[in-house]
Amino acid sequence: MTLQLVLIAAAALFCIGLYGALSQQVVVMVMMGLELMLNGVILAVTAFWWFLTPIPDGQVLLLVVIAAMTVEMAMGFAVATLLHRSRRSDMTDSATDLTG
């Protein structure tokens, strides 16, 4: 596995996530696109980190970043669920004003 191959996979993940985030109107699908974009960035950073200094010190930081992403996406899904329950719609147009 070479650095170029990993970076191509990371770019593909980022591009698929960008397309998903920009083309969808459902809040959950936009969030899934953002999650794919973040995973592509994490994969690229991890690949650079591994190929420049192949010591496993960065694994703990990577796990902390992934845990923070998980908490962030759980909060986002909670907001999307609350939006769906209160407005009976999960489209991004109704998410512009989150009051009442």
DAPESUL-V553877 format. One record per helix or strand of 3 or more residues. SS is the DSSP state (hx for helix, st for strand). FROM is the first residue (numbers start at 1). TO is the last residue. If there is no record, write none. Layout:
ss,from,to
SS,FROM,TO
SS,FROM,TO
This chain:
ss,from,to
hx,3,23
hx,27,52
hx,58,87
hx,92,95
